[in-house]
């Protein structure tokens, strides 16, 4: 019995008491159950009686005793104790606990999936780095976290579309084009341009693809370097992200907003809603009406649209595609951007608290030989996604970047994440999976009939799993669905990583005490088979959890 199943059971007991008239309360939508700190207090505890007491007009312990009496009659419940002011401490039978392992094995890849966000259509935008250089370390963090978040939301029932918005129009792209032109012609790049070997490489590729481009008039030459350079740079970005295991459903070009008239349409909608005005030769959106610190220009006095106008059009485009919620992942330097974006959402008639989420992430510092590596895309002395993968591998890179809360700055130590040792978190988790895989191969070599290959629950006696270390591991396996749901709700993939490390540690402690395979002439017993199912369940959870993070679960290490 998992925590979710117990929660549903307690809720049904409350509903039954209400139906027969012994308890006058509104049946709660959800009942919170938690693992007590002291295992002697049962497998799980709930404060539902304390929360219902005031509504029922009865002392909490009286409500708790009423519910406890009904819970004691439920299948799989061994004991229910009322503690303190009205806590309910529930202890399962060994069979009910052991069933957790059976459920995890038989559910396979589906174990841990929930319907918490069923029916929600989410547009998840992340990375979205301008195509003026390769993917840097900061953007790589968003690639790892964003992809993991997409997997989490999908695992909890949401329909998720991953989107990359790239700026292929504007002053940064003009500077990039001029930098390519200068490098291709053998001149120093402009002072406000982009430097680095990649600029010379792409400049040379443009010349190779378009012979004679350097002989064109400057304005035509810049246009060709802009178009072809962005195309080449973005192709490299997509390839490096794909090699990292991150592929987007949609790559959205800002230029298409300008070409399609989407900006004018968005401004027209805002004007119709009464939030646009003219002043100082420019067109403004009255964002202060919706809590922004100042109004924002949509069209400058020279007639050019602002980036903010493109933001309005882009948001409106996403909503027109049927997305219920727009989630945008940005760097910490965009903190001042949140207020104006919420204001534009409200000005378009949406609820910023329901239709929009903006997640801000902190920087990543790469530590090499004990010193932090400084980065600057302009100066060309930056660390790339490819550099990180080459140094520690894609699995370690993804795990390291997703392991910390996004609002926490990371010091990523190459020495730690590249070594095959237990202090390397990803190695520790992957080793646990490989260790179980080796154990299961050993059982197969010994010809032990476990029923695992067929997923046959009739082959295992789950009541055999009663040792304290077995119980600890069963409880840890049972937590996985709840961890996935909480991580999705809180937009916190790092919770999955930390859970996997705890699970791996719990497994290693179990393995150290509970012998699984028989030695010498020892006979295979029902306990042997039950422990193999428990090991298989643990391996399944490790695989499912690593899959959420986009990390492999190796069979051998």
Secondary structure, DSSP 4 states (H G I P E B T S, - for coil): --HHHHHHHHHHHHHHHHHTTS--SPPPS---EE--SSGGG-SEEE-HHHHHHHHHTS-HHHHHHHHHHHHTTSTTEEEEEEETTTEEEEEE-HHHHHHHHHHHHHHGGGTT---TTTT-EEEEE-----SSS--BHHHHHHHHHHHHHHHHHHHTT-EEEEEEEE--SSHHHHHHHHHHHHHHTTPPPPTTS--SHHHHHHHHHHHHHSTTGGGS-HHHHHHHHHHHHHHHHHHHHHHHHHHTT---SEEEEHHHHHHHTHHHHHHHHHHHTT-EEEETTEEEE-GGGGT-SS-EEEE-TTSPBPHHHHHHHHHHHHHHTT-SEEEEEEEGGGTTHHHHHHHHHHHTT--HHHHEEEEEE--EEEEETTEEEP--TTTT---BHHHHHHHH-HHHHHHHHHSS-TTS-EEEEHHHHHS-STTSHHHHHHHHHHHHHHHHHHHHHTT---STTTT-GGG--GGG--SHHHHHHHHHHHHHHHHHHHHHHTT-THHHHHHHHHHHHHHHHHHHHS--S--TTPPP-HHHHHHHHHHHHHHHHHHHHHHHTT----S--
